[in-house]
Amino acid sequence: MSDGAPKQKIGQKHPTPTPGNGDRVFYETLYNQRPESEMAQEWCVSYGVLSEEDAAKIYKKILKRKAAAKSVGSSSPVKSEKKSASKKKGKKVMDDVEFDAGMGAGGDEGIGIGAL
């Protein structure tokens, strides 16, 4: 790669964030504390923060998990007509005129007036 772009690791979809990035700190810490965390595994692989060897192993696990989820989801029966024909209930929305949550500010209310 002569264009100067960093080499992406297996399964990496996004550029690797800097070490001080809040998301990176969170997910790396989660992965170090709970290596079985699917959420941490997917984030760390997608952003390329793991070593090549770890990324390859975990990427295989992710692919197996996704394949298993697809096979389970595709074998589920089609929804019955009875469920789709049921009536949908709308949510009741309270009119602003009928309901006052006490959030209004009066003309004599202000910040810091009570301290004077």
N, C-alpha and C positions, 0 to 999 in steps of 0.2 A: 504494500500500500504506500505508494510514493506521494499521495496527496496529503499526508500529515495527519490523517484521521486515526484515532486510536483503534486498535484491533478489538472487535467485539468478541465476547466469550459466548460459548454455546448457550442458547436460550435467551441471550440478552436482547432486549427490545428498545431500551432507553439508554441515554448517556449516563455514565457513572457519576453520581453526585459527589461533591467534595466531602471529605471526612467530617466536617462540622455541620453538615446539613441535618436538620432536625429529623426528617423522615429516615435518613440513613442511620442515624444514631438509634432511633427507636427500633427499626427492624433488625439491625445488627445485634442490638442488645437482646431483643426477643429471640432471635435465632440462637444466640449464645446460651441463653437461659433455657430455651425450649426448642431444641433442634428439630423436634417432630412437628412444630407449628407449620401448618400448610400455608398460612398467610405470610409468615416470615420467609419460608422457602421460596414461594413464588415471587415475592418482592425482591429478595436478594439475587435470585437468578435473573429476573427481568432487568435489573439495574446493574448487573455485573460486579457486585461487591465481593463475591466469593472467589476462591482460587479456582483455577481451571479444573482441577480434579473434583473438588466438591461440587462445582457448578454442573459438571457432566453427570455425576451420580444423582444429584437432586433433580436435574432436568429430566432424567429417565423416570424418576418417581412421579414427577408432575405429569408427564405424558401418560403414564399408566393410570394415574388417578383420573385424568380427564377422559381417557378412553373408557374406563369403568363407569364413569358418570354418564357418558353418552350411551353406553349399551344399556344401562339401567333405565335411563330416561326414554329411550326409543322403544323399549319393550312394554311400557306402560299402556294400559288400554285407553281407548279414546273416551273422552268424557261422555257420560250418558246424556240423552236428550232431556231427561227430567231436570238435571241440574241447570242446563243452559236455558230452559224454559221458565225457571223460577223468576219471580218479580224481583227487581232490584229496588231496594229502599234508598231514598234520597236522605241526605243528612238535613236536619232542621237547623237553619241558620237564624240566629236571633237578630232581630232588627235593632239597629243602633238606638232608635228612639225609645224602644221598649226596655232596653237593658243598658244601665249605666254602671260601668265597672269602677267608677270613682277615679278615673284617670284624668279627668278634666282639671285644668289649672285655673283658678279664679284670678281676678285682677289684683287682689291683695296678697296673693301667694307669690313668694319669690325666694330666690336662693340667698340665704344668709340673713334674712330679715329677723328671724327668731333670735339671732345672736346679738342684735343691737340692743 
